[in-house]
Amino acid sequence: MTGEELFWDLVEPMYTDPAVQRSTMMGLPCVRVDGRFFASLDRRTQALLVKLPTARVGQLIADGVGEPFAPAGRAFREWVAIPQPDRERWQRLLTEARDHAGPPTPEAGPGNPADTTAFGGFSAAAVAFLAGLERDNSKRYFDTHRRTYQQQLFEPSKTFVVALGAELRRRVSEGLRAEPRIGGSLFRIANDLRFAKDKPPYKPHLDLAFWQGDTGPRSDPSLILRITPAEIHLGAGVFASTSAARDRYRTALHDPALAAELDTAVTTLIAAGAELSEPTRTRPPAGLTATGPTGRFAVRDGFHIVHRLPHPQTITTARFVAWCADRLVPFGPVHHWLARRLSPSDRPPNPPSGTSPVRRG
């Protein structure tokens, strides 16, 4: 496929937005949003041309991804040429350029309150911020792009938590908690370096958790989600970090039927592409066998099972909520098992109305 063929193949779906229109610029084919140019194609070199902030253009050139766009010997500061046809990269940059050229996000203020009730997707700028932080995990980078993090990633993540939490309570368990705050379903992006000096300053990903219990996502059974620059990680698990939780977990593993139930649920997920976290012990605790389903989990003081998937196209739309919910629902049996067995009073994990609870042992 030539660069021009790929260009139009990627641009065509954007026409579903009536603000996106085909046009020409200096004799080159291009596309506009609300009348503003955001992408073009150099027919001579077959390179993608995108309009982005000057700093972003410089970053792409410095990284070797892009080249200066200088059709008459004078470089355009806000345009960059991407010479090598690459579907994933071109699609990501086209979306980023469209978002950059589109109308600005209104600031909250008197007479113009910010809409915090609906999730409309994570912008390409949010994904680009994470990719940049992965490349340059420094305070300088974060401070330079702090506003992007706040407006494009952190604030939308709050409405995302509310929207996805409602879906998960409806489809997995009514007892799941979704709290759009740091210390609730959201985690700090900065690493705590007081006791781990070898860690980078920041996490180049967004972590979210929907937990069941009174302690919080660091101790209670949770459905988990991570957004990295290129992947979405979805799963379930528990750290079982308190001695009481570990005791209840190990007590359940003493029952061969319960261990087999958990093993079946985990094996089903692994067959579908999920990965089980590594053991945390070299041998099982006293009294637990090292073989069979019991042995598989006895060497894990808690565990997580996670499915890693590439970013879907829906990540920039409200449909991302349903996409995530659809892929978290299969983790329901594991979550129900953990929620029931680790609950201090052994209460049922409140499956959605109209569903049958997991068998009690």
C-alpha positions in Angstrom: 0.0 0.0 0.0 1.4 3.4 -1.0 1.5 6.3 1.4 -1.4 8.0 -0.4 -3.5 4.9 -0.3 -2.9 4.5 3.4 -3.6 8.3 4.0 -7.1 8.1 2.4 -7.8 4.8 4.1 -7.2 6.3 7.5 -8.9 9.7 6.7 -12.1 8.2 5.3 -13.6 7.1 8.7 -13.0 10.7 10.0 -15.7 11.9 7.5 -18.3 10.6 9.9 -17.6 13.9 11.7 -19.3 16.6 9.5 -16.6 19.1 10.7 -13.9 17.1 8.9 -13.7 18.0 5.2 -11.4 17.2 2.3 -9.5 20.2 0.8 -6.2 21.2 -0.9 -3.2 23.1 0.5 -0.4 24.3 -1.8 -1.7 21.9 -4.4 -1.5 19.0 -2.0 -4.5 16.9 -0.8 -5.4 17.8 2.8 -8.2 17.6 5.4 -9.6 20.3 7.6 -11.7 20.2 10.8 -14.0 23.2 11.3 -12.1 24.9 8.5 -8.6 24.4 10.0 -6.0 22.3 8.2 -4.6 19.4 10.3 -3.2 16.9 7.8 -1.9 16.5 4.3 0.1 14.2 2.1 3.3 15.0 0.1 2.6 13.1 -3.1 6.2 13.4 -4.2 7.6 11.7 -1.1 4.4 9.8 0.0 5.0 11.3 3.5 2.2 12.1 5.9 2.1 15.7 6.9 0.4 16.7 10.2 0.0 20.0 12.0 0.9 19.8 15.7 2.2 22.1 18.5 5.8 23.3 17.8 7.2 21.4 20.8 5.5 18.2 19.6 6.9 18.7 16.1 10.4 19.1 17.6 10.0 16.0 19.7 9.0 13.8 16.7 12.0 15.1 14.7 14.3 14.5 17.7 13.0 11.0 18.1 13.7 10.2 14.4 10.0 9.6 13.7 9.5 12.8 11.7 11.4 15.2 9.4 11.0 19.0 8.9 8.5 20.0 6.4 10.2 22.6 4.2 8.7 22.6 0.7 10.4 25.8 -0.4 13.5 25.6 1.8 11.8 27.2 4.8 10.7 24.8 7.6 7.1 25.1 8.8 7.4 25.1 12.6 4.0 23.5 13.2 4.1 20.9 10.5 6.1 17.6 10.5 6.6 15.0 7.7 6.2 11.3 8.7 8.0 9.6 5.8 7.5 5.9 6.5 4.0 4.5 6.0 3.0 2.9 9.3 -0.7 2.4 9.9 -0.7 2.5 13.7 1.6 5.5 13.9 -0.2 7.4 11.1 -3.6 6.8 12.6 -2.4 8.0 16.0 -0.8 11.1 14.6 -3.8 11.9 12.4 -6.1 11.7 15.5 -3.7 13.8 17.5 -3.6 16.5 14.8 -7.4 16.5 14.4 -7.8 17.0 18.1 -5.2 19.7 18.1 -6.9 21.6 15.3 -10.4 21.2 16.8 -12.1 23.7 19.0 -10.4 24.1 22.4 -11.8 22.5 25.5 -13.8 25.1 27.3 -12.4 26.2 30.6 -14.5 25.9 33.7 -15.6 29.2 35.2 -18.6 31.4 36.0 -21.2 30.9 33.4 -19.2 28.2 31.7 -19.0 25.2 34.0 -17.0 22.2 32.9 -19.1 19.2 31.9 -18.0 16.5 34.3 -21.0 14.2 33.9 -20.2 12.4 30.7 -17.1 10.6 29.4 -16.3 11.3 25.8 -13.1 9.3 25.4 -9.4 9.9 26.0 -7.9 12.2 23.5 -4.9 11.4 21.3 -3.1 14.1 23.3 -3.6 12.0 26.5 -2.1 8.9 24.8 0.8 11.0 23.4 1.5 12.4 26.9 1.9 8.8 28.2 4.1 7.9 25.3 6.3 11.0 25.9 6.5 10.2 29.6 7.6 6.7 28.8 10.4 8.1 26.7 11.4 10.9 29.0 10.5 10.0 32.6 11.7 13.2 34.1 10.3 16.0 36.3 11.2 18.4 33.5 9.0 16.5 31.0 6.1 16.2 33.5 6.2 19.8 34.5 6.3 20.9 30.9 3.2 18.8 30.1 1.4 19.1 33.4 -1.6 20.9 31.9 -2.0 18.1 29.3 -1.9 15.5 32.0 -4.5 17.4 34.1 -6.9 18.3 31.3 -6.5 15.4 28.9 -5.8 12.4 31.2 -6.6 13.0 34.9 -9.9 14.9 34.6 -11.4 12.6 31.9 -10.4 9.6 34.1 -12.8 10.8 36.8 -15.8 10.6 34.5 -14.5 7.4 33.0 -14.5 5.8 36.5 -18.1 6.9 37.1 -19.3 5.6 33.8 -17.4 2.3 33.8 -18.2 1.7 37.5 -21.9 1.9 36.7 -21.6 -0.6 34.0 -19.6 -3.0 36.2 -22.0 -2.8 39.0 -24.8 -3.7 36.6 -23.0 -6.5 34.8 -20.5 -8.0 37.4 -21.3 -7.1 41.0 -23.5 -4.6 42.7 -21.0 -4.4 45.5 -18.2 -2.9 43.4 -17.0 0.5 44.4 -16.0 3.2 41.9 -14.7 6.4 43.5 -13.3 9.0 41.1 -10.5 10.3 43.3 -6.8 9.6 44.2 -6.9 7.0 46.9 -10.1 5.5 45.5 -10.3 4.2 42.0 -7.4 6.4 40.8 -3.7 6.2 41.7 -1.1 8.8 41.8 1.0 9.0 38.7 4.1 10.0 40.7 6.1 7.1 42.3 6.9 7.2 46.0 10.7 7.4 45.9 11.3 7.5 49.6 11.8 3.8 49.9 12.6 2.9 46.3 15.2 5.2 44.9 15.7 3.1 41.8 12.2 3.7 40.5 11.6 6.4 37.8 9.8 9.5 39.1 6.5 8.7 37.3 4.4 5.8 36.1 4.0 6.1 32.3 0.5 4.6 32.6 -2.9 5.3 34.1 -4.1 2.7 36.7 -7.7 2.3 37.8 -9.4 -0.1 40.2 -13.0 -1.1 41.1 -13.0 -2.9 44.4 -15.3 -4.8 46.7 -14.9 -4.4 50.4 -14.3 -1.8 53.1 -10.5 -1.5 53.0 -9.7 -0.3 49.5 -8.2 -1.4 46.2 -4.8 -2.2 47.7 -6.3 -4.9 49.9 -9.8 -5.8 48.7 -10.6 -7.9 45.6 -10.7 -5.7 42.6 -11.3 -5.4 38.9 -8.3 -3.6 37.5 -7.5 -1.6 34.3 -4.3 0.0 33.1 -3.9 2.3 30.1 -0.3 2.3 28.8 0.9 4.2 25.7 0.1 1.2 23.5 -2.0 -1.3 25.4 -5.0 -1.7 27.7 -4.6 -4.2 30.6 -7.8 -5.6 32.1 -8.1 -8.1 34.9 -9.0 -9.1 38.4 -7.2 -10.0 41.6 -6.2 -9.2 45.1 -3.0 -8.4 46.9 -4.2 -10.2 50.1 -1.8 -7.9 51.9 -3.2 -8.2 55.4 -2.7 -11.3 57.6 -6.4 -11.7 58.0 -7.0 -11.7 54.3 -4.2 -14.2 53.7 -5.7 -16.5 56.4 -9.1 -16.5 54.7 -7.5 -17.0 51.3 -5.5 -20.0 52.5 -8.5 -21.4 54.4 -10.4 -21.5 51.1 -7.6 -23.3 49.4 -7.8 -26.1 52.0 -11.1 -27.0 50.3 -10.3 -29.0 47.1 -13.6 -28.1 45.6 -13.1 -24.4 46.1 -9.5 -24.5 44.8 -10.8 -26.4 41.7 -13.5 -23.8 41.2 -10.9 -21.0 41.2 -8.6 -23.0 39.0 -11.3 -23.5 36.4 -12.1 -19.8 36.3 -8.4 -18.8 35.9 -7.7 -21.5 33.3 -10.6 -20.3 31.2 -9.2 -16.8 31.2 -5.7 -18.0 30.4 -7.1 -19.9 27.4 -8.6 -16.7 26.2 -5.2 -14.9 26.4 -4.9 -13.7 30.0 -1.7 -14.0 32.1 -1.4 -15.1 35.7 0.9 -13.1 38.0 4.1 -14.8 39.1 4.3 -16.8 42.4 5.2 -14.8 45.5 6.5 -17.8 47.5 9.0 -20.5 46.6 6.8 -23.2 48.4 3.3 -23.4 49.8 2.6 -22.5 53.5 2.5 -25.4 55.9 -0.6 -27.5 55.5 -1.2 -26.8 51.8 -0.2 -29.2 49.1 2.2 -28.1 46.4 0.3 -30.0 43.6 -3.0 -29.6 41.7 -5.2 -26.5 41.8 -4.4 -25.9 45.5 -0.6 -25.8 44.8 -1.1 -23.4 41.9 -2.5 -20.7 44.2 -0.8 -21.7 47.5 2.5 -20.2 46.2 0.7 -16.9 45.6 -0.2 -14.7 48.5 -2.9 -13.2 46.3 -2.7 -12.8 42.6 -3.8 -10.9 39.5 -4.8 -12.2 36.2 -4.6 -9.7 33.3 -5.4 -9.6 29.6 -3.3 -7.2 27.6 -4.8 -5.8 24.4 -3.8 -3.1 21.9 -5.6 0.2 22.1 -9.0 0.0 20.4 -10.2 2.7 18.1 -12.9 3.5 20.6 -10.4 4.8 23.2 -11.1 8.3 21.9 -14.9 7.9 22.1 -17.6 7.3 24.7 -17.8 3.7 23.4 -14.5 2.9 25.2 -16.6 2.4 28.4 -18.6 -0.5 26.8 -15.4 -1.9 25.2 -13.8 -2.1 28.7 -16.9 -3.5 30.4 -17.3 -6.2 27.7 -13.7 -7.4 28.4 -13.9 -7.1 32.2 -17.1 -9.1 32.5 -15.3 -12.5 31.8 -13.2 -11.8 35.0 -16.5 -11.9 37.0 -16.1 -15.6 38.2 -12.6 -14.9 39.6 -13.8 -11.7 41.2 -16.8 -13.4 42.8 -14.6 -16.2 44.2 -12.2 -13.7 45.8 -14.9 -11.4 47.1 -16.7 -14.2 48.7 -13.7 -16.0 50.2 -11.9 -12.9 51.5 -14.9 -11.2 53.0 -14.7 -11.2 56.8 -18.3 -12.2 57.2 -18.4 -14.4 54.1 -21.1 -12.3 52.6 -22.1 -13.0 49.0 -20.4 -10.7 46.5 -23.7 -9.1 45.3 -23.8 -10.4 41.7 -26.0 -8.3 39.4 -29.7 -8.7 39.8 -31.1 -11.5 37.8 -27.9 -13.6 37.9 -27.0 -16.6 40.0 -24.4 -16.2 42.7 -21.2 -18.3 42.5 -21.7 -21.6 44.3 -20.9 -21.4 48.0 -18.7 -23.9 49.6 
